[in-house]
Amino acid sequence: MAEHAGDVIMKCQAGFVYSDAFIQYHFRDDHPFNQLRVQMTKELLEAEKVLESEHFLSPRLATEEELALVHSPTYIEAVKKASKGALTEEEGMEFGIGTEDTPMFTGMHEASSLLVGSTLTAIDAVLEDNYEHALNLGGGLHHGFERKASGFCIYNDGAVGIEYIRKKYNYKVLYVDTDAHHGDGVQWLFYDDPNVCTLSIHETGRYLFPGTGNVTERGLKEGYGYSFNLPIDAFTEDESFLDLYESALKEIVEYFQPDVILTQNGADAHYFDPLTHLCSTMKTYERIPQLAHEFAHKYCGGRWIALGGGGYDMWRVVPRAWAQIWKTMISGQPFQGELPEDWRNKWQKQAPVELPTTWHDPEGLYKPIPRKAEITEKNKKVLANALQFIHNQKKYNHLSP
């Protein structure tokens, strides 16, 4: 890893997990979850000449034994039946399959297993093969439960990955989720585990699916004090989002002292996202990976695995936001300036909206939020409540003889 004076430029060994088969995870043509986003991001990085053949890691299918690290065998069998068109609508309802959010589709077991396997590929690259960082934009399906699909997520690759790390490497895992939706599936699956710490910053469940992620969700039994939630108010902007996120992440990393960091990088907190009510811009998506990068090197010997997640404006937002993760992984710095013209020209032919011309968003992207001061103040109270446990622990340790 090389560093230079002035602006810190770091050259890190990073792997990019990718397969054209990611696109087979496809519910229907009008469904908001579209893995074309991953291909668009890959091609954007290639157009910028920062993604070369030596960076690519070929994913594998997760085995049924690996899926069963967090999913029940009964559920896996139901997904396999649905994959072949052999599961009735009534049978599917028990498992959250065949709903409006998570419809059945042919080959869904194989497509979902590939996304899990791609996260395991990223994990092994970092923990076994001397990569410092790995990026799997096909993953990040954080709403999957032990025996139920939810919120576009069939198998929970992040949760399988965490359990895989615990069983194979015995590392303490910090899971950080910046998707606008609460990382419920991962949180509940490790709610009583003191070796897995979860942090989720998301739009408050008062207005947004899945309705969970309150600050009072702190963990259970031995896992109490290892679950952290920042449910921010609707219409939160960059400044407040980043203030809460950076403050919380710093304290939580220092408190938990992880061996490895796993991040879920949903890009749906952006103002343009059609499914949420937050008002982030690209400023937030430049800073999020910088913080992960910084803390991975400071506390974990660089060990950082990043996943994709939500993000439903796949034309104007997701490729730029996700490309910044890779750029940060390999250099420590975000892209700036103009987007590659050849990339814009190709995708503009398909896009229903005008594509951006630059990596950053213009000032005045949206009208001023009238409740800004009130929202900021409410979010500060959320931060104080979320970190109360850590502060109490510090006070107790200081007073203890």
Long-range contacts (C-beta under 8 A, 24 or more apart in sequence): 1-132, 1-297, 1-302, 7-333, 8-332, 8-333, 9-331, 9-332, 9-333, 10-293, 10-297, 10-331, 10-332, 11-330, 11-331, 12-132, 12-133, 12-293, 12-302, 12-329, 12-330, 12-331, 12-332, 13-130, 13-131, 13-132, 13-133, 14-55, 14-131, 14-132, 14-133, 14-134, 14-135, 14-326, 14-329, 14-330, 15-55, 15-56, 15-57, 15-122, 15-125, 15-126, 15-129, 15-131, 15-133, 15-134, 15-135, 16-42, 16-45, 16-51, 16-55, 16-56, 16-57, 16-134, 16-135, 16-326, 17-56, 17-57, 17-58, 17-59, 17-118, 17-119, 17-121, 17-122, 17-125, 17-134, 17-135, 17-136, 17-137, 17-138, 18-42, 18-56, 18-57, 18-59, 18-137, 18-138, 19-58, 19-59, 19-114, 19-118, 19-138, 21-111, 21-114, 22-114, 22-115, 22-118, 22-138, 24-107, 24-110, 24-111, 24-114, 25-108, 25-111, 25-112, 25-114, 25-115, 25-138, 26-105, 26-111, 27-102, 27-103, 27-105, 27-152, 28-103, 28-105, 31-103, 31-152, 32-152, 32-274, 32-275, 32-312, 33-152, 33-312, 34-314, 35-138, 36-314, 37-137, 37-308, 37-311, 37-314, 37-318, 37-319, 37-322, 38-137, 38-138, 38-308, 38-322, 40-314, 40-318, 40-319, 40-347, 41-137, 41-318, 41-319, 41-322, 41-323, 41-326, 42-137, 43-343, 43-346, 44-319, 44-320, 44-323, 44-339, 44-340, 44-343, 45-323, 45-326, 45-327, 47-340, 47-342, 47-343, 48-323, 48-327, 48-335, 48-340, 50-326, 50-327, 50-330, 50-331, 51-326, 57-121, 57-122, 57-125, 57-134, 58-121, 59-114, 59-117, 59-118, 59-121, 59-136, 59-138, 60-114, 60-117, 60-118, 60-120, 60-121, 61-110, 61-113, 61-114, 61-117, 62-113, 62-114, 62-116, 62-117, 62-120, 62-155, 62-157, 62-160, 66-116, 66-117, 66-120, 66-160, 66-164, 67-113, 67-116, 67-155, 67-160, 69-160, 69-163, 69-164, 69-167, 70-146, 70-156, 70-159, 70-160, 70-163, 70-189, 71-144, 71-146, 71-147, 71-155, 71-156, 71-160, 72-146, 72-147, 74-147, 75-146, 75-147, 75-148, 76-109, 79-108, 79-109, 79-112, 79-149, 79-154, 79-155, 80-109, 82-108, 82-109, 83-107, 83-108, 83-109, 83-110, 95-147, 95-148, 95-149, 96-145, 96-148, 96-149, 96-150, 97-149, 97-154, 99-149, 101-150, 101-151, 101-152, 102-149, 102-150, 102-151, 102-152, 102-153, 102-154, 108-154, 112-141, 112-154, 112-155, 113-155, 114-138, 115-139, 115-141, 115-155, 115-157, 116-155, 116-157, 116-160, 116-161, 118-157, 119-157, 119-158, 119-160, 119-161, 119-305, 119-307, 120-160, 120-161, 120-164, 122-161, 122-305, 122-306, 122-307, 123-161, 123-164, 123-165, 123-262, 123-305, 126-260, 126-303, 126-304, 126-305, 127-165, 127-168, 127-169, 127-171, 127-260, 127-303, 132-296, 132-297, 132-301, 132-302, 132-303, 132-304, 133-293, 133-296, 133-302, 133-304, 133-305, 133-306, 133-329, 134-304, 134-305, 134-306, 135-305, 135-306, 135-325, 135-326, 135-329, 136-305, 136-306, 136-307, 136-308, 137-307, 137-308, 137-322, 137-325, 138-308, 139-307, 139-308, 139-309, 140-179, 140-264, 140-265, 140-266, 140-307, 140-308, 140-309, 140-310, 141-309, 142-177, 142-179, 142-181, 142-183, 142-184, 142-185, 142-186, 142-264, 142-266, 142-309, 143-181, 143-184, 143-185, 143-210, 144-185, 145-185, 145-188, 145-189, 146-189, 150-184, 150-185, 150-210, 151-181, 151-209, 151-210, 153-185, 156-185, 156-186, 156-189, 157-307, 158-183, 158-185, 158-186, 158-262, 158-264, 158-307, 159-185, 159-186, 159-189, 159-190, 161-262, 161-305, 162-186, 162-189, 162-190, 162-196, 162-262, 163-189, 165-260, 165-262, 166-193, 166-195, 166-196, 169-259, 169-260, 171-258, 171-259, 171-260, 171-303, 172-196, 172-197, 172-256, 172-257, 172-258, 172-259, 172-260, 173-197, 173-258, 173-259, 173-260, 173-261, 173-262, 174-199, 174-252, 174-253, 174-256, 174-258, 174-260, 174-261, 174-262, 175-199, 175-262, 175-263, 175-264, 176-200, 176-249, 176-261, 176-262, 176-263, 176-264, 176-292, 177-201, 177-202, 177-263, 177-264, 177-266, 177-309, 178-245, 178-263, 178-264, 178-265, 178-266, 178-269, 178-288, 179-264, 179-265, 179-266, 179-268, 179-269, 179-309, 179-310, 180-208, 180-266, 180-268, 180-269, 180-273, 180-275, 180-276, 180-278, 180-310, 181-208, 181-209, 181-210, 181-266, 181-268, 181-276, 181-310, 182-210, 182-211, 182-212, 182-213, 182-229, 182-231, 183-213, 183-264, 184-210, 184-212, 184-213, 186-264, 187-212, 187-213, 187-217, 187-227, 187-229, 190-223, 191-219, 191-220, 191-223, 191-227, 192-219, 192-220, 192-221, 192-222, 192-223, 193-222, 193-223, 193-226, 194-222, 194-223, 194-225, 194-226, 196-223, 196-226, 197-226, 197-227, 197-228, 197-252, 197-256, 197-258, 198-226, 198-227, 198-228, 199-228, 199-229, 199-230, 199-248, 199-249, 199-252, 200-228, 200-229, 200-230, 201-229, 201-230, 201-232, 201-241, 201-244, 201-245, 201-248, 202-229, 202-230, 202-231, 202-232, 203-231, 203-232, 203-233, 203-234, 203-236, 203-269, 203-276, 203-277, 203-278, 204-231, 204-232, 204-233, 204-234, 205-231, 207-234, 207-277, 208-234, 208-276, 208-277, 215-382, 215-385, 215-386, 218-389, 225-389, 225-390, 225-393, 226-256, 228-252, 228-386, 228-387, 229-386, 230-379, 230-382, 230-383, 230-386, 231-382, 232-278, 232-379, 232-382, 233-375, 233-378, 233-379, 234-277, 234-278, 234-375, 235-277, 235-278, 235-279, 235-369, 235-371, 235-372, 235-375, 236-269, 236-278, 236-279, 236-280, 236-375, 236-379, 237-279, 237-280, 237-369, 237-372, 237-375, 238-279, 238-280, 238-281, 238-283, 238-284, 239-376, 240-375, 240-376, 240-379, 241-269, 241-278, 241-280, 241-284, 242-283, 242-284, 242-287, 243-379, 243-380, 243-383, 244-379, 244-380, 244-382, 244-383, 245-288, 245-291, 246-287, 246-291, 247-383, 247-387, 248-383, 248-386, 248-387, 249-291, 249-295, 250-295, 251-387, 251-390, 252-387, 252-390, 253-295, 253-298, 253-299, 255-390, 255-393, 257-299, 258-299, 258-300, 259-300, 259-303, 260-300, 260-303, 260-304, 260-305, 261-292, 261-295, 261-296, 261-299, 261-300, 261-303, 261-304, 261-305, 262-304, 262-305, 262-306, 262-307, 263-288, 263-289, 263-292, 263-304, 263-305, 263-306, 263-307, 264-307, 264-308, 264-309, 265-289, 265-306, 265-307, 265-308, 265-309, 265-321, 265-322, 265-325, 266-308, 266-309, 266-310, 266-311, 267-309, 267-310, 267-311, 267-317, 267-318, 267-321, 267-322, 268-309, 268-310, 268-311, 268-312, 270-311, 270-313, 270-317, 270-321, 271-365, 271-366, 272-313, 272-316, 272-317, 273-311, 273-312, 273-313, 273-317, 274-312, 274-313, 275-310, 275-312, 279-366, 279-369, 281-360, 281-361, 281-365, 282-320, 282-321, 282-324, 282-359, 282-360, 282-361, 283-360, 283-361, 285-320, 285-321, 285-324, 286-324, 286-334, 286-360, 288-325, 289-324, 289-325, 289-328, 289-329, 289-334, 290-328, 290-332, 290-334, 292-328, 293-328, 293-329, 293-332, 304-329, 315-347, 315-351, 315-352, 315-353, 315-355, 316-353, 316-355, 316-356, 320-356, 320-359, 324-359, 334-359, 335-359, 336-360
